[in-house]
């Protein structure tokens, strides 16, 4: 294709994505499901016939998209909004994610007749709630603020936990002698480094923004993109959790009066939509719809375990220290929306060449949609 044709297709797909978002608002279904459907429609088994099966490229593009989505979520919220629900959000993002991963993982191993570690990879991937889905749904809702902020905070902080669980179980399969102590140490170390660097970079960025006087408003979004890239890159190089650092950096930067804040928020909200549409479209391209039919019975069973057992139990256990009513705890359990993150995590065992990785990918995709 020529450059003009590629640009034309990109513009058409973004326009279709906007149309899907507007349609979703009217018919009350998640717009992200329509973006996935759009990718499947254009894919190799759809009318578009586009052949795409590059899991490694998908993982790279997914990482960039998730960085942009998490940064937008933190920047829009700010510490003032998240602080009252911070303890509950951290508890559900860590304890809740681990409990969900274990319950769903052992169930997946039994249902799919997989090894325990392979089943736990499935459980860990589907344990992650999706920041894009949560932000899109809750910001237009009348849900009590503390509940909404708990769910938003959790979705921004549980991605690193799920990622570390998935990569930990893959390492457990690949490396003799790797086990629970090594996973626990890795989890604590990466989250600790991510938290420290995220707060430090966010504080430094906020102080810098307040001191600099840019000649045009257009430079503020450029500086904020640089901040997101530095937060992720520096933290990953330091062996920490880059996703956690990006979210915390954005929370710090979005707190208080910062020059150009309105411009930055509007810019990143638009960029977040581009990331969501692009990411879900690519993930839709990667899947073969005919293979989903083959895993439908097992996928429905795992979805049922996740929705009715694993997530509610995890939310109940993790929210015990907080002052929530039973109805609110049930809401926390029921509102664990899945999205791009589990599907993105499903590319990790494919790239690592784990036995049964193709079935694992299709099962995770099926669970996300249901």
HELIX and SHEET records of a PDB file:
HELIX    1   1 UNK A    3  UNK A   27  1                                  25    
HELIX    2   2 UNK A   31  UNK A   42  1                                  12    
HELIX    3   3 UNK A   55  UNK A   83  1                                  29    
HELIX    4   4 UNK A   86  UNK A   91  1                                   6    
HELIX    5   5 UNK A   92  UNK A   96  3                                   5    
HELIX    6   6 UNK A   97  UNK A  112  1                                  16    
HELIX    7   7 UNK A  116  UNK A  126  1                                  11    
HELIX    8   8 UNK A  131  UNK A  138  1                                   8    
HELIX    9   9 UNK A  145  UNK A  174  1                                  30    
HELIX   10  10 UNK A  180  UNK A  211  1                                  32    
HELIX   11  11 UNK A  218  UNK A  237  1                                  20    
HELIX   12  12 UNK A  242  UNK A  253  1                                  12    
HELIX   13  13 UNK A  261  UNK A  286  1                                  26    
HELIX   14  14 UNK A  289  UNK A  294  1                                   6    
HELIX   15  15 UNK A  296  UNK A  305  1                                  10    
HELIX   16  16 UNK A  306  UNK A  310  3                                   5    
HELIX   17  17 UNK A  311  UNK A  318  1                                   8    
HELIX   18  18 UNK A  326  UNK A  334  1                                   9    
HELIX   19  19 UNK A  340  UNK A  352  1                                  13    
HELIX   20  20 UNK A  357  UNK A  369  1                                  13    
END                                                                             
